[in-house]
Amino acid sequence: MPFFGRRRSNAPRLSPELDDIALGNARRRLTAPSSPAQLDLAVALVEDLVHDAGHDWDRRTHRLAVLAEAAGQGLPHAWRRRRPRSQDALVLHAWSDLVHARRDGSAGRLTTAVDTCHRTADLRPADPVPWVVLLGLLRLQGRPAADLRPVWWEIKDRDPWNREAHLQLLGYLSPEECGSSAKITDFVEEVRATAPAGSPVCGLELVALVERYQRTVSKGGLEALGANFLWTQQQAARALDHAVAGWLQPGFLCHAAALADLNMLAYALIRADRLTEAAEVLRALGGVATARPWGWDGDPLERFSHWHTRLLH
């Protein structure tokens, strides 16, 4: 489902579903008030949506990630009650538990969610998504790298360039969690050297650079004042040059979260004061904004709209 050729309003809007129209329709239905009848309809809608992704693991991961954020806890519980042996229902339930544990800081459901992931993996051995959710659960628990390593290899065996898994590991390797800047650098360099061009992880280096920039800004003082110099360094400049040269070519970015990576690119180009190139990326986005990275600077839609208006009008 590539982003080129979409014919929709270019008005800025937060769209977690990105350019997945069916997913967007489902997400909006999930936020509506739910009677029992509406809940039944929502369960059926989500069931069809997840099932339709089939063995497209990239699309399946994206849809489940968005649904887990949007569905609350009522729908995953209802779906699991109706389909207690459904692999799709179980994995959404586990991912929903992860989302809510991350939001409210409670660890009460994590052990049960871990068990659900293992059960789900047994039901459909080829599917990487239960292992992706398990990686997120272990990360949230702050478990040692030795515990994450076998889970990581289970994912790599099934979907070597799973974007969500790579982002989870990037977060785990950060100085704020269980790693360091050096570990992030080693990981990003390994991925850059081995991942195919245009794969779902092509934006990983850029995410790492933007997060490094934000980490520096958050320190305040002289370090924050000099944060923009990051974008003049060879690694950052090379990453931006590479993305600008390739990402906007028709058919190059075809993964489910392509528009999320383009949001990251637009943000980085703005911070690097490469505004002409940033305008080109914003134009390709067609108004689709993501909470990250714009939310780091305030209200994400307001920040995206500010630059959208400034650079395109």
N, C-alpha and C positions, 0 to 999 in steps of 0.2 A: 504494500500500500504506500507507494512513494508520494512525497508531498508535492511534486510538480504536477501541474494540471488541475489542482483543486480549484473549484469555482465557488468561493464563499466570500462573505463580507470580509474586508480587510480591517475592520474596526478592532482595536486591541481587545483581547479577552483572555482570561486565564483558562487554559484547556488542558487539564491533566491527561486527557485521552489523546492529545496531539491531533493527528489527522485520521484517527480511527473513528469514522462516523458512527458505526454500530456501537462501539464502546461508549461514545459520547451520549448517544441516545439512552443507553442502559444506565449510565451514571446519573443522568438527570432524572430518570425514573426512581432511582434509589434514594434521592434526596427529598422526594415528595412524601407527604404524610401517608402512613400506611395503615389501612384497615387489614383484617385477615385476608380478605379477597385480593387486595392490592399486593399483599406480601406473597401470596401464592403466584400472582402474575409476575412479580419481580423475580422470584426464585426460578420460574420457568424461563424468563428472559435471560437471566444470568447463566443458567444451565446451557441454553442453546449457544450463547455467546462464547463461553469457554470451550464447549464441545467443537464449535466451528473452527477454532484455531488449530485443531488437529495436532499434527506432529511438527507444526511450525513453532519450535520452542521459543524463538525470539518473540513472536507475536503472542504466544500463550503466556510467557512471563510478563510481558507488558500489560496484557489484559488483567491478569490476576493481581498484579501490583496495584493498578488503578482501582480495581474493584475492592481490594482489601482496605484501601484508604477511604473509599466512598461509602461502603456498605454498612458501616456501623457494626454492631455485633448481632443484632436480631436476625438479619438475613442469613449470615453464615450458619448460625445455630439452627434456624428453621430448615435450611437446605440439608444440613447434616442429619437432622431428625428424619426428614423425608427419605433421604438416600444414605443410610449409614455405611454402605459399602461403596459409595461413589468416590472415586479417587479425586474428581474435581471438587466435590463438596468438602472433602477432608482437607485438601491442600488450601482452599480458600479459608476454611475455618482456622487452620494453623497460622496462615499469614495474617488474618484479622487479629488473632491473639498477639502476634508480634507487633503489629501496628499499635494496638492499644497499650501494650506493655511499654513501648517506647514513648508513647504520649504521656502516660500518667505515672511512669516510673515504678509500676507494680510488677513484681516477678511471680505473682501467684499462679499464672497460667502457663508459665514457660515450660515447666517440666511436662505438663500434659501436651503442650504444643510440640515439644521434641518427640514425644511418643507418637503423636499423630503423624509427624513427618516420616518416621521410620515405617509406620504402618502403610502410609500412602506410597512410599517408595516400593514396598513389597507388592502392592496392587498393580503398579505399572512400572516395571523395572527400567524401561528406557527413558522415562521422563526425568529431566534434570530439576524440575521446579521444586519438588519436595526437598532436595538437597540444597537448593538456593535458599529456601526458607530456613532450613536447619542452620545454614551458615550464618544467616542474620540472627537467629536465636542465640547461637554460641557467641557471636560477637557481642550481643547485648549483655550476655552474662559475663563478659570479660574473660572468657576461658583461654587457657594458654594455647600457643600456636600449635602444639602437638595435637590438641583436640580438633582444631580446625583443618589441619593438613589433610587427613583422610577424606573429609567432606569435600574439600576443594578438589581433590582428584576424582571423586565420584562425579562432580559437575563437569570437570574437564573431559572425562571419558564420554559423557553424553552430549555436551554442548560446549566445545572448547572456547568459544568466544561469547559466552553469555554475559551480556552487558551488566545486568543487575548483580551477578556474582562478583564481577570485577570491581564494581563500585563498592560493594560490601567489604571486600578485602582491602580496597584502598582506604576506606574509613578505619578499618581495624588496624592498619599499619601506620595510622597517623600518630603524631606525638600526643594528641589528646586521649588516645585510647591505649593500644598495646604496642606501639611501634615508635618510629622516629622518622625524621626527614630523610635520613640515609636509606632507610628501608623503603620508603615511598619511591625514592629515586631509582633504586635497584629494580623494584617491581615494574615501574613505568618503562624503564629501559628494556627490560626483558619482553614486555608486551609489545612495545614498539618494534622490536627486532624480529618478532615471530608472527604477529597477527597479519592476516591478509589485508591488503588495501581495501578500504570501504567496509570492513567488518563492523559488527555492532560495538566493538570496543575502540573504534578509531578515535573517539573523543576522550579517551581516558587520560592522556597526557594533558590535554587542555583543562579537564576537571581538576587534575592535581595542581596545575599552575594557578587556576583561579582560587582554589582553596588555600594555596600557599599565600597568595596575595591577600585574601581575607584574613588569614591567620596573622599576617604582618600588620594589617590595618587595626585589628582588634587589640594589639599590644599598646597602641597609642604612642604618644611622644614622638621622638625623632624617627623611630623605626617606621611609624605610620606615615610620617611626612615623606619618607623616601620610598614608600611601597611601590609607586608607579615606575620606579627604575627597574623593577623586575622585568617589565615588558621590553626593555632595551637589551636585556641579556641574551646571549646567543641562543640558549635553549628555547626561551620563550619566543623570541623573534622567529626562529626556525619553525616552531610549532604553528605559529600564526600564519606564516608564509605558506606552509604546506596545506593547512586547512583552507585558506582562501583560494589557493590554486586548484584544489580538487573537489571540495565539498559541494560547491554550487553547480558542478557539471551534472546535467540531466542523467539520472540513473546511477550516479555514484553512491549516494546514500539511500539505501533501500530498507534499512532496518526500522523496526517499529518505533524507536525513540529518536529518529533522525532529527525531528524538530527540537527536541530537548538539547541535542548537541549543538544545533544551530543557535539556540538561545545562548548557550555558553560561549559560543564563538562571537556572537554580536556583543555580548558583555565584555569579553576580553579585548576585542578591538576598540571598544569605546574607552576602556581603561588605558589602552596603549596609545590613545589619541590617533587612531587610524580610522577617522570618522567616515571617509568616503567608502572604505571597504565595509565598515559597520552598516552603513546605509544599504549597501547591496544585500547584506545578509538579512537585515530587517525586512527588506522588500520581499525576499524569498519566503520569509516566515508567514506572510499574509496575515499578520495581526495575532498569531498564536503565541501566547506568553506562557512561561513556566514559573513556578514559585521560586525555584532555584535557577539562576543565581540572583535574580532581581530582588528577592526578598531580603537579601543581606544588606541592602541599602535603604530599606523602608518597606512601604506597601508595594508588593511586587507589581501589581497592575498599574499603579500610579507611576512607578519608576520606568517600566517598560513603555507606557504611554508617553511619558515625557520625552524619551529618546526617539520614539516612533514619530512623534509630532515634529520634534526639532530637526530630525535628519531627513524626513520624507515629505515635508510640507514647506 
